[in-house]
Amino acid sequence: PAQAQQQGQAINEHRDVGRNDPCWCGSGKKFKRCHGA
């Protein structure tokens, strides 16, 4: 259960990123083409 909560928090951290915004990882790609797949 503790791991599930940690995973949920990681997902929630980046929910504010729009699909067409630059990805939070710094790749320079749009979020939808990088981690938003």
N, C-alpha and C positions, 0 to 999 in steps of 0.2 A: 504493500500500500504506500509506503513512503516514496518508493521510486515513481509510482504513478503520479503522486502529487508534484514531484520535482519535474517530471516531463510536462505536466500541465502548466506549470509556471513558465517553463522555457517557451512553450507555444504562445502563452499569453503575452510574453514580453514583446513580441513582434507583431501583434495583431494591429497595431496602429499604423503599420507600414502599408501604404496603398500599393495595389498590384503594379501600377506603372511608376512607382517611386524607385529610386536606386536601391539595390539590395543592401541590407544592413551589414552583410559580411565584407563589403568593400571590394567586390569583384568588378564593379562598374556596370554590371548587367541590371536590367530591371528585375524587381523582386519576383514577378511572375515567371521569368525565364530562368531564375536561379533557385532560390529556396522556397518559392511560392508554388512550385509545381504540384 
